[in-house]
Amino acid sequence: MPLLAEFDFAALTAALEALGADAWLLFDFRGINPIATRVLDVHGMATRRFFVFLPRSGPPVAVAHKIELAPFEGFPGEVRPYAAWRELHAQLEPLVRGKTLALETSAQDGVPYLDRVPHGVVQLLEALGARVVSSAPLVTRFASRWSETELAGHRRAAEAIAAIARDALAWAGGELARGITVRETGVQQRVVDAFDRAGLVTDHPPIAAFGPNAANPHYEPRAGGDRTLAAGEVLLLDLWAGVSRGAVFADQTWMGFAGRTPPPEVTRVWEVVRDARDAAVARLVERWRGGSGPPVTGAELDDAARGVIVAAGYGEWFVHRTGHSIDRDLHGSGPHLDNFETADTRVLQPGIGFSVEPGVYLPGRFGVRSEINVHLGESGPEVTPAAPQRTLLLV
Amino acid sequence: MPLLAEFDFAALTAALEALGADAWLLFDFRGINPIATRVLDVHGMATRRFFVFLPRSGPPVAVAHKIELAPFEGFPGEVRPYAAWRELHAQLEPLVRGKTLALETSAQDGVPYLDRVPHGVVQLLEALGARVVSSAPLVTRFASRWSETELAGHRRAAEAIAAIARDALAWAGGELARGITVRETGVQQRVVDAFDRAGLVTDHPPIAAFGPNAANPHYEPRAGGDRTLAAGEVLLLDLWAGVSRGAVFADQTWMGFAGRTPPPEVTRVWEVVRDARDAAVARLVERWRGGSGPPVTGAELDDAARGVIVAAGYGEWFVHRTGHSIDRDLHGSGPHLDNFETADTRVLQPGIGFSVEPGVYLPGRFGVRSEINVHLGESGPEVTPAAPQRTLLLV
């Protein structure tokens, strides 16, 4: 498929107008900017610099090296080759002089994922007479927006995953009650089998963690080294899948407890984490309906969730961001719910989706995470699955 | 081996003084800066930002993420962990405020290989009170300098390679004269066998190209699709190898002609290319002895070689840089002889090495390249092999 074959140029015109920019300038050199190669869907060997100029109006222009023109075959616009660096500058200058250009930069490296253009390239463009602004809203719009088909697939996966998670946790508790050994990899296998039956695909088996293993946010069970479930332990199950390869996955975490009467602190931490999760969603709903104030950002929702956990005295144990962008990549290139690891002040635009997954991890004891997804539709936020976990599953 | 185990901190002090900088600040995020990972020799998963501060005096400081401290075990200095971005900024500020810091930047992207730090990171450091300068001379000094052992290994490889090239070209001409079919892959194989006997290692078979194939600077012979030598054709042989894996390789190109009387244009192009090669070396020797004027750069030697070819009317057909840095990588991270593909204004410092390999490529007809290497010792330039090719080998 030629480059930009499915690109929505009309939407780009509107987005550039909203941004006050004349063009989106996609730069790459040896893969330094994965956003450029993702948006263009460019493949093949690239050892020289290229610049693709997508203007508010008029045809796109690619400035590419003479010996690396092959990836630009079928480019929907003009291809201007260069060999010597003076030719590169001569090609760029008339394109950029006096223009405001959006590039993958992020003020003070606030969002490192978005900060992909070397300092010297910005200097060069400024020396050629351009003004450089961040392409953040363009990346969100053109790399992270879900199509209607993708949304439908995500919904179907989300409901199936929720049922599979409830079943797997209940099964583990039932086996334990009957005196049968239950291992983390056993729960994992039950989920993988259920994915197969449901026609879901994933890129990695789910994470099942019992008791203290749930207190390690990076835990993965390994056959032979995994834990056996004991009465009185929490069960954490983090699972993700989609209706096909390249689909928008659903990504959820469910929590269980092996027994009838969890210790008060387990119940307390569960409620704090659940309320933190719901506080992020409530803030989004409220800000969306209100329609006043500055646009809502991923950082603001992280603050909303984290505030609940900090107020409850567990802030020190919530050691990661609240959520991540989800698009054709499970960890997408849109805004993350993050004002902790990074300062993600990107605006949450209609059409995108993300996870909401606060957690509290008490080393050596237990951990609790609760994860749902949100799609921000034109008419407001939609949570998947439709019925998120309200209470700790007593299994 | 721990990070920086063999790093020459005394030399760093001198280099930072010469540069007028207080520290070298090595930044990386997900591999965006391969120079940082090369200098530190850091391995393992890296998904978060790190900054390694190598000051003019005092111990080094690494600022690294709490969940990615493993690569910094044994670090010869202080490791300051961070989790939240505000902690990162708080760790950085006292290190950088009021300091002049060298980072992998290149003014106006003159040398893209060296321009590895995102614009937002430079903004952040400036906002925290630092001044940023290019680390170019530090990269040359600490990533590209040859040790005495490496120089000795390079010399041995260079002399062996020169003999192997002469032998292989003479053999090809002799076979042809006896009516035996000679293929490009046959010459290639003869060289590979000779490398084995000489105890040399390489990462890729040599390039053997006959007649019009020599006019393609990217040509590689493939078994079955390669050319058979005919009388009256040029032979190009580009071969590289070292005394061991990770050694500093020697990299040469030798030219032959199948017959006694080459056409005048073949002789003419050979002489132009050879004289261009020697003009680059002569310029270096002259500038080195003279000791006046600004330090000599890779760009200046490219201009010297290219000037000879342009003056002879073949400038349009010299489509690549004059030479590349050679260090533990065949294409090293030091200065290239290049004012064509890029503007490599890095200074040629004692201790480094590079190829000198101008070429003229006449599409569909023939091509000529001549390649030698230069090590810039403390007492001046040394060409390898000791006796470079003076005349076209008539074979």
Interface residues (C-beta under 8 A of the other chain):
Chain A: F29 R30 I32 R48 R49 K66 I67 A83 A84 W85 T105 S106 A107 Q108 D109 G110 P112 D115 R116 V117 P118 H119 G120 V121 V122 Q123 L124 A127 V132 H218 V319 N339 F340 E341 T342 A343
Chain B: F29 R30 I32 R48 R49 K66 I67 A83 A84 W85 T105 S106 A107 Q108 D109 G110 P112 D115 R116 V117 P118 H119 G120 V121 V122 Q123 L124 A127 V132 H218 V319 N339 F340 E341 T342 A343
